[in-house]
Amino acid sequence: MASSVVAAATVRAVKGRKILATRAALTLTPNAVKKVKELLKDKTDFVIIFLKTNLYYACCINFKSKYKHYFLFLFQIGLRVSVKQRGCNGLSYTLDYAKEKSKLDEEVIQDGVCIMIDKKAQLSLLGTEMDYVETKLSSEFIFNNPNIKGTCGCGESFSV
């Protein structure tokens, strides 16, 4: 009895609340989108999954073996952005190929590109713009992060 009263009171208190637009965790520039698409172009995985598995990937090929009915799922890997403790100022960005979305990852989809943000990096990346810059000497992803309080001289690490 007491639990139903609490639930009803909670619903009434939240019912009139407006939903406000939030700032995106990460945005990509057109150069970054182009480079990520180029990196992911050759990274399609093929996975054989039993029929009862509940997945929702874009393209699937149906085939049967002697004993079981299988689906061959084709899915594109995304990139996972995370931060690690490294360098002289504390944190450093890392980019890895991601085969699946972890339970607590935040998924950013922009212009057909999927970027997953690691749970530990979500607060430090809030409002960050990811860019790709190519010069004669280097080519790199650059993170324009408004939350950074300081960086080291070489630019490898930052603090929030």
N, CA, C and O atoms as a DFTB+ gen file, in Angstrom:
640 C
 N C O
     1  1       0.819      -1.193       0.000
     2  2       0.000       0.000       0.000
     3  2       0.864       1.258       0.000
     4  3       0.615       2.191      -0.763
     5  1       1.878       1.276       0.860
     6  2       2.722       2.462       0.972
     7  2       3.496       2.720      -0.321
     8  3       3.698       3.875      -0.697
     9  1       3.932       1.659      -1.006
    10  2       4.713       1.847      -2.231
    11  2       3.876       2.455      -3.348
    12  3       4.394       3.243      -4.141
    13  1       2.588       2.107      -3.430
    14  2       1.737       2.683      -4.475
    15  2       1.469       4.162      -4.214
    16  3       1.330       4.934      -5.163
    17  1       1.395       4.571      -2.958
    18  2       1.187       5.975      -2.621
    19  2       2.417       6.793      -3.005
    20  3       2.287       7.891      -3.546
    21  1       3.605       6.268      -2.729
    22  2       4.844       6.961      -3.081
    23  2       4.951       7.105      -4.592
    24  3       5.316       8.172      -5.086
    25  1       4.639       6.047      -5.332
    26  2       4.725       6.091      -6.793
    27  2       3.767       7.123      -7.363
    28  3       4.137       7.860      -8.278
    29  1       2.548       7.195      -6.849
    30  2       1.566       8.161      -7.343
    31  2       2.014       9.590      -7.053
    32  3       1.846      10.478      -7.889
    33  1       2.583       9.813      -5.868
    34  2       3.059      11.147      -5.517
    35  2       4.215      11.561      -6.424
    36  3       4.305      12.724      -6.819
    37  1       5.087      10.633      -6.751
    38  2       6.220      10.923      -7.627
    39  2       5.742      11.307      -9.019
    40  3       6.266      12.246      -9.618
    41  1       4.768      10.602      -9.531
    42  2       4.234      10.890     -10.859
    43  2       3.615      12.280     -10.894
    44  3       3.813      13.018     -11.859
    45  1       2.881      12.641      -9.873
    46  2       2.254      13.964      -9.842
    47  2       3.299      15.075      -9.777
    48  3       3.136      16.119     -10.408
    49  1       4.362      14.857      -9.023
    50  2       5.382      15.888      -8.867
    51  2       6.150      16.122     -10.169
    52  3       6.567      17.248     -10.438
    53  1       6.340      15.101     -10.963
    54  2       7.145      15.189     -12.177
    55  2       6.296      15.502     -13.402
    56  3       6.831      15.903     -14.435
    57  1       5.000      15.327     -13.304
    58  2       4.105      15.407     -14.462
    59  2       4.196      16.738     -15.212
    60  3       4.193      16.722     -16.443
    61  1       4.273      17.858     -14.553
    62  2       4.275      19.155     -15.209
    63  2       5.648      19.659     -15.624
    64  3       5.748      20.752     -16.181
    65  1       6.693      18.912     -15.374
    66  2       8.056      19.354     -15.659
    67  2       8.297      19.417     -17.165
    68  3       7.895      18.520     -17.905
    69  1       8.957      20.485     -17.608
    70  2       9.297      20.632     -19.022
    71  2      10.635      19.950     -19.290
    72  3      11.523      19.925     -18.438
    73  1      10.755      19.401     -20.488
    74  2      12.020      18.797     -20.889
    75  2      12.849      19.871     -21.576
    76  3      12.402      20.482     -22.546
    77  1      14.051      20.098     -21.073
    78  2      14.930      21.114     -21.631
    79  2      15.968      20.466     -22.539
    80  3      16.428      19.356     -22.272
    81  1      16.328      21.152     -23.596
    82  2      17.368      20.650     -24.490
    83  2      18.703      20.704     -23.765
    84  3      19.018      21.689     -23.097
    85  1      19.476      19.651     -23.897
    86  2      20.778      19.611     -23.249
    87  2      21.872      19.792     -24.288
    88  3      21.661      19.581     -25.482
    89  1      23.024      20.179     -23.817
    90  2      24.169      20.369     -24.692
    91  2      24.715      19.007     -25.096
    92  3      24.780      18.097     -24.269
    93  1      25.105      18.859     -26.351
    94  2      25.642      17.588     -26.833
    95  2      26.968      17.299     -26.146
    96  3      27.761      18.206     -25.895
    97  1      27.197      16.042     -25.850
    98  2      28.436      15.651     -25.194
    99  2      29.630      15.875     -26.113
   100  3      30.701      16.280     -25.661
   101  1      29.446      15.612     -27.400
   102  2      30.544      15.718     -28.360
   103  2      29.959      16.044     -29.723
   104  3      28.987      15.423     -30.153
   105  1      30.545      17.013     -30.398
   106  2      30.152      17.309     -31.775
   107  2      31.364      17.119     -32.667
   108  3      32.501      17.297     -32.232
   109  1      31.115      16.758     -33.914
   110  2      32.194      16.510     -34.863
   111  2      32.143      17.539     -35.983
   112  3      31.065      17.913     -36.445
   113  1      33.306      17.990     -36.414
   114  2      33.379      18.873     -37.571
   115  2      33.275      18.016     -38.831
   116  3      33.456      16.801     -38.759
   117  1      32.986      18.624     -39.985
   118  2      32.926      17.842     -41.232
   119  2      34.223      17.084     -41.539
   120  3      34.176      15.973     -42.069
   121  1      35.384      17.676     -41.210
   122  2      36.663      16.981     -41.419
   123  2      36.770      15.738     -40.540
   124  3      37.269      14.704     -40.982
   125  1      36.300      15.839     -39.296
   126  2      36.345      14.692     -38.385
   127  2      35.403      13.595     -38.858
   128  3      35.755      12.416     -38.807
   129  1      34.211      13.964     -39.317
   130  2      33.253      12.973     -39.822
   131  2      33.848      12.232     -41.014
   132  3      33.748      11.008     -41.107
   133  1      34.461      12.974     -41.917
   134  2      35.065      12.376     -43.114
   135  2      36.170      11.386     -42.736
   136  3      36.242      10.294     -43.300
   137  1      37.028      11.762     -41.788
   138  2      38.135      10.888     -41.388
   139  2      37.633       9.655     -40.647
   140  3      38.153       8.560     -40.864
   141  1      36.637       9.805     -39.779
   142  2      36.093       8.654     -39.051
   143  2      35.459       7.674     -40.032
   144  3      35.635       6.463     -39.900
   145  1      34.721       8.189     -41.018
   146  2      34.137       7.310     -42.036
   147  2      35.223       6.558     -42.791
   148  3      35.070       5.376     -43.100
   149  1      36.317       7.246     -43.086
   150  2      37.444       6.613     -43.775
   151  2      38.077       5.519     -42.913
   152  3      38.434       4.456     -43.420
   153  1      38.214       5.778     -41.624
   154  2      38.798       4.787     -40.716
   155  2      37.905       3.560     -40.556
   156  3      38.397       2.437     -40.444
   157  1      36.595       3.779     -40.546
   158  2      35.657       2.680     -40.313
   159  2      35.290       1.922     -41.580
   160  3      34.676       0.857     -41.505
   161  1      35.654       2.450     -42.738
   162  2      35.242       1.852     -44.006
   163  2      35.671       0.393     -44.130
   164  3      34.898      -0.436     -44.609
   165  1      36.867       0.075     -43.714
   166  2      37.392      -1.285     -43.846
   167  2      37.257      -2.101     -42.570
   168  3      37.852      -3.174     -42.469
   169  1      36.503      -1.631     -41.609
   170  2      36.411      -2.306     -40.313
   171  2      35.045      -2.929     -40.057
   172  3      34.573      -2.904     -38.920
   173  1      34.401      -3.483     -41.068
   174  2      33.116      -4.151     -40.867
   175  2      33.367      -5.553     -40.334
   176  3      34.215      -6.271     -40.863
   177  1      32.648      -5.950     -39.301
   178  2      32.787      -7.280     -38.713
   179  2      31.636      -8.170     -39.142
   180  3      30.549      -7.687     -39.456
   181  1      31.877      -9.454     -39.153
   182  2      30.856     -10.442     -39.460
   183  2      30.680     -11.316     -38.230
   184  3      31.653     -11.875     -37.725
   185  1      29.479     -11.439     -37.753
   186  2      29.217     -12.205     -36.544
   187  2      28.095     -13.187     -36.823
   188  3      27.063     -12.819     -37.383
   189  1      28.299     -14.445     -36.431
   190  2      27.253     -15.453     -36.561
   191  2      26.548     -15.546     -35.219
   192  3      27.185     -15.768     -34.190
   193  1      25.237     -15.377     -35.231
   194  2      24.465     -15.328     -33.998
   195  2      23.297     -16.292     -34.100
   196  3      22.638     -16.373     -35.136
   197  1      23.045     -17.020     -33.023
   198  2      21.914     -17.945     -32.979
   199  2      20.610     -17.156     -33.064
   200  3      20.547     -16.003     -32.639
   201  1      19.597     -17.764     -33.601
   202  2      18.312     -17.127     -33.900
   203  2      17.676     -16.424     -32.704
   204  3      17.055     -15.375     -32.873
   205  1      17.817     -16.975     -31.505
   206  2      17.118     -16.412     -30.346
   207  2      17.784     -15.156     -29.788
   208  3      17.229     -14.516     -28.896
   209  1      18.954     -14.794     -30.292
   210  2      19.629     -13.602     -29.806
   211  2      18.851     -12.362     -30.222
   212  3      18.393     -12.259     -31.360
   213  1      18.706     -11.435     -29.306
   214  2      17.913     -10.240     -29.567
   215  2      18.836      -9.069     -29.901
   216  3      19.211      -8.304     -29.012
   217  1      19.204      -8.923     -31.169
   218  2      20.048      -7.817     -31.609
   219  2      19.366      -7.074     -32.740
   220  3      18.441      -7.602     -33.357
   221  1      19.804      -5.866     -33.020
   222  2      19.102      -5.057     -34.001
   223  2      20.062      -4.362     -34.969
   224  3      19.921      -3.162     -35.205
   225  1      21.007      -5.065     -35.518
   226  2      21.952      -4.441     -36.432
   227  2      21.357      -4.298     -37.825
   228  3      20.368      -4.953     -38.156
   229  1      21.953      -3.453     -38.628
   230  2      21.329      -2.986     -39.865
   231  2      21.158      -4.045     -40.945
   232  3      20.103      -4.096     -41.577
   233  1      22.126      -4.867     -41.173
   234  2      22.063      -5.771     -42.320
   235  2      22.246      -7.197     -41.838
   236  3      23.159      -7.465     -41.056
   237  1      21.411      -8.111     -42.277
   238  2      21.597      -9.489     -41.847
   239  2      21.350     -10.450     -42.995
   240  3      20.486     -10.226     -43.843
   241  1      22.126     -11.522     -43.005
   242  2      21.996     -12.567     -44.017
   243  2      21.511     -13.819     -43.310
   244  3      22.095     -14.231     -42.308
   245  1      20.459     -14.424     -43.816
   246  2      19.831     -15.582     -43.190
   247  2      20.380     -16.861     -43.826
   248  3      20.383     -16.983     -45.051
   249  1      20.839     -17.802     -43.026
   250  2      21.251     -19.091     -43.569
   251  2      20.996     -20.190     -42.549
   252  3      20.835     -19.913     -41.361
   253  1      20.959     -21.447     -43.014
   254  2      20.698     -22.582     -42.128
   255  2      21.865     -23.557     -42.197
   256  3      22.422     -23.816     -43.264
   257  1      22.218     -24.086     -41.039
   258  2      23.193     -25.174     -41.011
   259  2      22.417     -26.474     -40.807
   260  3      21.186     -26.478     -40.825
   261  1      23.137     -27.569     -40.614
   262  2      22.479     -28.867     -40.403
   263  2      21.559     -28.848     -39.191
   264  3      20.460     -29.402     -39.227
   265  1      22.013     -28.212     -38.121
   266  2      21.331     -28.349     -36.842
   267  2      20.548     -27.120     -36.393
   268  3      19.519     -27.248     -35.731
   269  1      21.020     -25.949     -36.744
   270  2      20.405     -24.741     -36.197
   271  2      20.192     -23.705     -37.285
   272  3      20.795     -23.771     -38.356
   273  1      19.335     -22.760     -36.995
   274  2      19.054     -21.650     -37.884
   275  2      19.866     -20.453     -37.378
   276  3      19.702     -20.038     -36.231
   277  1      20.724     -19.905     -38.210
   278  2      21.588     -18.802     -37.816
   279  2      21.301     -17.564     -38.646
   280  3      20.692     -17.637     -39.713
   281  1      21.747     -16.437     -38.141
   282  2      21.772     -15.195     -38.908
   283  2      23.206     -14.710     -38.922
   284  3      23.917     -14.822     -37.924
   285  1      23.624     -14.181     -40.035
   286  2      24.944     -13.568     -40.120
   287  2      24.713     -12.062     -40.078
   288  3      24.162     -11.486     -41.015
   289  1      25.127     -11.443     -39.011
   290  2      24.917     -10.016     -38.860
   291  2      26.164      -9.273     -39.303
   292  3      27.279      -9.632     -38.925
   293  1      25.973      -8.249     -40.095
   294  2      27.059      -7.381     -40.512
   295  2      26.866      -6.058     -39.780
   296  3      25.804      -5.444     -39.883
   297  1      27.860      -5.622     -39.058
   298  2      27.702      -4.334     -38.401
   299  2      29.001      -3.564     -38.442
   300  3      30.093      -4.132     -38.424
   301  1      28.851      -2.283     -38.497
   302  2      30.015      -1.433     -38.571
   303  2      30.451      -1.066     -37.163
   304  3      29.633      -0.762     -36.295
   305  1      31.732      -1.102     -36.966
   306  2      32.303      -0.747     -35.682
   307  2      32.293       0.776     -35.562
   308  3      32.393       1.484     -36.563
   309  1      32.175       1.265     -34.353
   310  2      32.276       2.702     -34.119
   311  2      33.600       3.018     -33.451
   312  3      34.441       2.135     -33.282
   313  1      33.786       4.249     -33.078
   314  2      34.968       4.653     -32.321
   315  2      34.551       4.960     -30.894
   316  3      33.468       5.495     -30.657
   317  1      35.415       4.619     -29.942
   318  2      35.158       4.926     -28.532
   319  2      36.189       5.956     -28.080
   320  3      37.396       5.755     -28.219
   321  1      35.691       7.054     -27.540
   322  2      36.550       8.098     -26.989
   323  2      36.576       7.911     -25.487
   324  3      35.533       7.774     -24.848
   325  1      37.768       7.906     -24.932
   326  2      37.890       7.802     -23.479
   327  2      39.048       8.680     -23.019
   328  3      39.820       9.182     -23.836
   329  1      39.161       8.857     -21.729
   330  2      40.288       9.585     -21.156
   331  2      41.018       8.657     -20.198
   332  3      40.402       7.868     -19.482
   333  1      42.334       8.766     -20.198
   334  2      43.158       7.962     -19.294
   335  2      44.100       8.882     -18.549
   336  3      44.457       9.955     -19.035
   337  1      44.497       8.453     -17.365
   338  2      45.469       9.228     -16.608
   339  2      46.835       8.998     -17.223
   340  3      47.392       7.902     -17.171
   341  1      47.359      10.070     -17.809
   342  2      48.638       9.961     -18.503
   343  2      49.183      11.370     -18.693
   344  3      48.422      12.337     -18.727
   345  1      50.480      11.481     -18.815
   346  2      51.106      12.772     -19.070
   347  2      51.364      13.543     -17.792
   348  3      51.091      13.069     -16.689
   349  1      51.896      14.741     -17.966
   350  2      52.299      15.523     -16.800
   351  2      51.169      16.367     -16.213
   352  3      51.338      16.950     -15.142
   353  1      50.025      16.446     -16.887
   354  2      48.940      17.280     -16.378
   355  2      47.690      16.501     -15.992
   356  3      46.692      17.103     -15.597
   357  1      47.724      15.174     -16.097
   358  2      46.605      14.382     -15.589
   359  2      45.910      13.480     -16.570
   360  3      46.054      12.261     -16.478
   361  1      45.146      14.033     -17.525
   362  2      44.312      13.222     -18.406
   363  2      44.745      13.359     -19.864
   364  3      45.291      14.382     -20.277
   365  1      44.486      12.301     -20.627
   366  2      44.798      12.296     -22.050
   367  2      43.685      11.574     -22.797
   368  3      43.114      10.616     -22.277
   369  1      43.370      12.020     -24.010
   370  2      42.328      11.383     -24.819
   371  2      42.852      10.110     -25.464
   372  3      44.019      10.039     -25.849
   373  1      41.992       9.108     -25.582
   374  2      42.317       7.902     -26.345
   375  2      41.154       7.581     -27.276
   376  3      39.992       7.783     -26.924
   377  1      41.474       7.084     -28.458
   378  2      40.486       6.652     -29.444
   379  2      40.739       5.191     -29.746
   380  3      41.865       4.806     -30.061
   381  1      39.706       4.375     -29.652
   382  2      39.806       2.946     -29.937
   383  2      38.635       2.537     -30.815
   384  3      37.588       3.185     -30.813
   385  1      38.823       1.443     -31.575
   386  2      37.701       0.862     -32.302
   387  2      36.791       0.174     -31.292
   388  3      37.272      -0.477     -30.365
   389  1      35.496       0.314     -31.465
   390  2      34.530      -0.298     -30.554
   391  2      33.667      -1.280     -31.325
   392  3      33.074      -0.930     -32.345
   393  1      33.600      -2.512     -30.835
   394  2      32.774      -3.526     -31.484
   395  2      31.358      -3.546     -30.936
   396  3      30.440      -4.029     -31.598
   397  1      31.179      -3.028     -29.736
   398  2      29.843      -3.005     -29.143
   399  2      29.735      -1.834     -28.181
   400  3      30.740      -1.309     -27.704
   401  1      28.523      -1.441     -27.909
   402  2      28.265      -0.355     -26.975
   403  2      28.182      -0.933     -25.574
   404  3      27.391      -1.841     -25.314
   405  1      28.991      -0.411     -24.679
   406  2      28.909      -0.831     -23.282
   407  2      27.632      -0.273     -22.671
   408  3      27.010       0.644     -23.206
   409  1      27.264      -0.844     -21.551
   410  2      26.001      -0.487     -20.909
   411  2      25.925       1.000     -20.560
   412  3      24.864       1.609     -20.698
   413  1      27.022       1.587     -20.116
   414  2      27.010       2.967     -19.649
   415  2      27.621       3.959     -20.632
   416  3      27.753       5.138     -20.304
   417  1      27.997       3.513     -21.821
   418  2      28.536       4.418     -22.833
   419  2      27.451       5.354     -23.345
   420  3      26.285       4.973     -23.452
   421  1      27.844       6.569     -23.656
   422  2      26.928       7.488     -24.326
   423  2      27.231       7.429     -25.815
   424  3      28.392       7.489     -26.220
   425  1      26.203       7.312     -26.617
   426  2      26.371       7.152     -28.054
   427  2      26.040       8.465     -28.751
   428  3      24.960       9.026     -28.563
   429  1      26.987       8.952     -29.564
   430  2      26.777      10.163     -30.342
   431  2      26.761       9.758     -31.807
   432  3      27.743       9.219     -32.316
   433  1      25.646      10.016     -32.487
   434  2      25.542       9.697     -33.908
   435  2      25.372      11.010     -34.655
   436  3      24.417      11.755     -34.432
   437  1      26.320      11.276     -35.546
   438  2      26.283      12.516     -36.317
   439  2      26.704      12.222     -37.746
   440  3      27.782      11.672     -37.971
   441  1      25.881      12.576     -38.700
   442  2      26.162      12.391     -40.134
   443  2      26.546      10.955     -40.475
   444  3      27.432      10.728     -41.299
   445  1      25.889       9.992     -39.848
   446  2      26.138       8.589     -40.144
   447  2      27.344       7.993     -39.449
   448  3      27.722       6.859     -39.742
   449  1      27.953       8.726     -38.539
   450  2      29.126       8.251     -37.803
   451  2      28.729       8.020     -36.353
   452  3      28.046       8.846     -35.748
   453  1      29.161       6.887     -35.797
   454  2      28.834       6.544     -34.416
   455  2      30.083       6.670     -33.543
   456  3      31.083       5.990     -33.770
   457  1      30.011       7.542     -32.550
   458  2      31.090       7.713     -31.577
   459  2      30.517       7.363     -30.214
   460  3      29.476       7.886     -29.817
   461  1      31.200       6.476     -29.499
   462  2      30.779       6.116     -28.150
   463  2      31.715       6.776     -27.145
   464  3      32.935       6.757     -27.307
   465  1      31.132       7.352     -26.120
   466  2      31.921       8.028     -25.097
   467  2      31.914       7.173     -23.851
   468  3      30.857       6.835     -23.317
   469  1      33.095       6.829     -23.397
   470  2      33.268       6.011     -22.207
   471  2      32.650       6.708     -20.996
   472  3      32.625       7.937     -20.917
   473  1      32.160       5.915     -20.067
   474  2      31.487       6.440     -18.870
   475  2      32.375       7.424     -18.112
   476  3      31.899       8.464     -17.657
   477  1      33.653       7.105     -17.974
   478  2      34.563       7.952     -17.206
   479  2      34.867       9.274     -17.909
   480  3      35.284      10.236     -17.264
   481  1      34.664       9.329     -19.225
   482  2      35.001      10.528     -19.995
   483  2      33.820      11.453     -20.224
   484  3      34.004      12.557     -20.736
   485  1      32.624      11.041     -19.865
   486  2      31.425      11.802     -20.226
   487  2      31.408      13.213     -19.641
   488  3      31.069      14.162     -20.349
   489  1      31.759      13.371     -18.391
   490  2      31.727      14.706     -17.789
   491  2      32.841      15.603     -18.312
   492  3      32.631      16.800     -18.507
   493  1      34.023      15.035     -18.542
   494  2      35.126      15.871     -19.009
   495  2      35.002      16.230     -20.486
   496  3      35.646      17.178     -20.935
   497  1      34.189      15.497     -21.257
   498  2      34.020      15.791     -22.682
   499  2      32.774      16.612     -23.000
   500  3      32.540      16.930     -24.166
   501  1      31.988      16.955     -22.025
   502  2      30.726      17.656     -22.253
   503  2      30.954      18.963     -23.011
   504  3      31.681      19.836     -22.538
   505  1      30.335      19.100     -24.186
   506  2      30.463      20.313     -24.989
   507  2      31.690      20.366     -25.876
   508  3      31.971      21.412     -26.461
   509  1      32.426      19.279     -25.993
   510  2      33.667      19.251     -26.764
   511  2      33.397      19.117     -28.256
   512  3      32.457      18.439     -28.669
   513  1      34.229      19.769     -29.056
   514  2      34.174      19.641     -30.507
   515  2      35.390      18.834     -30.958
   516  3      36.525      19.157     -30.608
   517  1      35.142      17.783     -31.736
   518  2      36.217      16.926     -32.245
   519  2      36.499      17.331     -33.688
   520  3      35.593      17.344     -34.522
   521  1      37.753      17.659     -33.981
   522  2      38.149      18.097     -35.315
   523  2      39.297      17.221     -35.801
   524  3      40.002      16.606     -35.002
   525  1      39.475      17.171     -37.110
   526  2      40.605      16.453     -37.693
   527  2      41.408      17.456     -38.499
   528  3      40.871      18.138     -39.373
   529  1      42.711      17.545     -38.198
   530  2      43.589      18.510     -38.851
   531  2      44.744      17.761     -39.491
   532  3      45.368      16.897     -38.875
   533  1      45.015      18.112     -40.743
   534  2      46.111      17.487     -41.483
   535  2      47.053      18.592     -41.954
   536  3      46.647      19.499     -42.680
   537  1      48.324      18.507     -41.531
   538  2      49.348      19.452     -41.964
   539  2      50.458      18.677     -42.654
   540  3      50.367      17.460     -42.814
   541  1      51.509      19.386     -43.063
   542  2      52.633      18.711     -43.729
   543  2      53.366      17.767     -42.781
   544  3      53.912      16.751     -43.211
   545  1      53.376      18.100     -41.502
   546  2      54.130      17.303     -40.536
   547  2      53.288      16.303     -39.757
   548  3      53.821      15.314     -39.256
   549  1      51.995      16.538     -39.646
   550  2      51.183      15.637     -38.825
   551  2      49.735      15.606     -39.296
   552  3      49.276      16.481     -40.030
   553  1      49.047      14.589     -38.858
   554  2      47.594      14.506     -39.023
   555  2      47.052      13.958     -37.712
   556  3      47.518      12.931     -37.218
   557  1      46.062      14.651     -37.150
   558  2      45.592      14.265     -35.826
   559  2      44.174      14.754     -35.570
   560  3      43.697      15.706     -36.187
   561  1      43.517      14.070     -34.638
   562  2      42.237      14.541     -34.130
   563  2      42.527      15.552     -33.033
   564  3      43.388      15.326     -32.182
   565  1      41.814      16.655     -33.056
   566  2      41.982      17.691     -32.043
   567  2      40.656      17.846     -31.313
   568  3      39.599      17.918     -31.939
   569  1      40.716      17.897     -29.997
   570  2      39.525      18.059     -29.166
   571  2      39.510      19.481     -28.610
   572  3      40.355      19.839     -27.790
   573  1      38.557      20.284     -29.052
   574  2      38.383      21.645     -28.540
   575  2      37.406      21.567     -27.368
   576  3      36.188      21.569     -27.545
   577  1      37.979      21.498     -26.169
   578  2      37.204      21.233     -24.965
   579  2      37.078      22.499     -24.114
   580  3      38.088      23.022     -23.644
   581  1      35.854      23.000     -23.906
   582  2      35.678      24.209     -23.090
   583  2      35.875      23.976     -21.593
   584  3      35.947      24.938     -20.829
   585  1      35.962      22.725     -21.162
   586  2      36.075      22.402     -19.736
   587  2      37.512      22.361     -19.236
   588  3      37.733      22.240     -18.031
   589  1      38.482      22.458     -20.113
   590  2      39.888      22.307     -19.732
   591  2      40.347      23.513     -18.916
   592  3      40.140      24.664     -19.300
   593  1      40.973      23.216     -17.782
   594  2      41.514      24.264     -16.912
   595  2      42.992      24.513     -17.194
   596  3      43.482      25.626     -17.005
   597  1      43.706      23.474     -17.647
   598  2      45.124      23.621     -17.937
   599  2      45.637      22.484     -18.797
   600  3      45.077      21.388     -18.796
   601  1      46.714      22.754     -19.537
   602  2      47.350      21.723     -20.363
   603  2      48.845      21.750     -20.111
   604  3      49.385      22.720     -19.578
   605  1      49.505      20.670     -20.501
   606  2      50.954      20.631     -20.370
   607  2      51.579      21.302     -21.596
   608  3      50.878      21.595     -22.564
   609  1      52.868      21.543     -21.559
   610  2      53.557      22.241     -22.636
   611  2      53.534      21.508     -23.962
   612  3      53.438      22.137     -25.015
   613  1      53.621      20.187     -23.926
   614  2      53.652      19.413     -25.174
   615  2      52.254      19.175     -25.734
   616  3      52.121      18.764     -26.887
   617  1      51.212      19.423     -24.948
   618  2      49.838      19.258     -25.418
   619  2      49.303      17.847     -25.306
   620  3      48.215      17.563     -25.805
   621  1      50.047      16.947     -24.656
   622  2      49.605      15.551     -24.540
   623  2      48.507      15.367     -23.503
   624  3      47.623      14.529     -23.682
   625  1      48.552      16.136     -22.426
   626  2      47.582      15.917     -21.352
   627  2      46.928      17.230     -20.932
   628  3      47.390      18.318     -21.275
   629  1      45.837      17.093     -20.177
   630  2      45.068      18.252     -19.737
   631  2      44.475      17.971     -18.366
   632  3      44.475      16.835     -17.893
   633  1      43.972      19.022     -17.741
   634  2      43.262      18.859     -16.466
   635  2      41.921      19.577     -16.557
   636  3      41.778      20.594     -17.235
   637  1      40.944      19.012     -15.849
   638  2      39.588      19.571     -15.864
   639  2      39.261      20.121     -14.500
   640  3      38.164      20.639     -14.289
